[in-house]
Amino acid sequence: MHTHIIPEKLPRFAEKFGYGDFIYLDHHKPGAARMMKGDQFFREIKENCWNPELRIDEYKEFNTQVQVVCTIPVMFSYWAKPTDCLELSQFLNDDIANLVNAYPKNYIGLGTIPMQDAKLAVQELRRIKEIGLKGIQIGSNINDLNLSEEQFYPIWEACQELDLAVMVHPWNMMGMSHMTKYWLPWLVGMPAETSRAICSMIFGGVFEKFPDMRVNFSHSGGSFIGTIGRVEHGFNCRPDLVAIDNPINPREYLGHFWVDCITHDIKALKYVIDHVGSKKVCLGSDYPFPLGDLEIGKFIEESDLGQQTVEDIFLNSTLDWLNIKESDFK
């Protein structure tokens, strides 16, 4: 339920819009491309970032038929002018919708929206529903604004109304410019960003205001579940600072939202399962990026987890989160 994909060819949005470091692809050699952020090299990606047949074949090696796909977070472009971000989002969403339509037994799509403009975001949410995507992927913050801000309420309300799932992915990591060495933004910043998103939504009362919104947090909820004791203690000892918008203990939300299983550590995964239950843990891989679980659940299959727990992670939890049926993929 957590993989990334990008169109093989991207327009030169920076040239079209006349500004900005929009991503484009430099296909510098067969089977690979450089992602360029303006004139700066961002990362090299391989053909499995865009080739649907190759992705299906690689997944077969791990007995996996269906992939939930969404864009690469750097494509969010929340910094852009809202109408330009909408156009970019529509391009990416149409590409995923075409993929799903071409391979309905292998792909499920999540869209992207211009979160910086709620009106345009809701407009695109309605179109996302029409073109057959099952939800959206959003960032852990929106131009440094937390997800609890009131300006995002219309988006959450529309997700409820349209029965669209939400996946929160860390990006724009706090402190990134101060810890570029050792890949720390990805190793330290990403887990912290996901906890930031969860805490913001809990303390801001988002889950209370929109109880039917189905939210899934990447990378097993980042550092949130591992630090729930500290979070709860802070709530109890300084309610004047923490409980100002929501009086409910944060621990009570464990099991309210979903997380993926990407821990790379079976003991850590068992800890997560103990806290949220196996029916709230989904099979994520972060494919095709190297920090992901590119053996797609192998460490779970080789563990002593019970059959029902494994079945929940590999199938049931994702079906529940997306509100879809297994029979649709037979």
Buried (B, 14 or more C-beta within 10 A) or exposed (E): BBBBBBBBEBBEBBEEBEEBBBBBBEEEEEEBBBBBBEEEEBBEBEBBBBBBEBBBEBBEEBEBEBBBBBBBBBBBBBEBBBEBBBBBBBBBBBBBBBBBEEBEEBBBBBBBBBBBBBEBBBBBBEBBBEBBBBBBBBBBBBEEBBBBBEEBBBBBBBBBBBBBBBBBBBBBBBEBEEBEEEEBBBEBBBBBBBBBBBBBBBBBBBBBBBEEBBBBBBBBBBBBBBBBEEBBEBBEEEEEEBBEEBEBEBBEBBEBBBBBBBBEEBEBBBBBBEBBBBBBBBBBBBBBBEEBBBBBBEBBEEBEBEEEBBEBBBBBBBBBBBEBEEEEBE
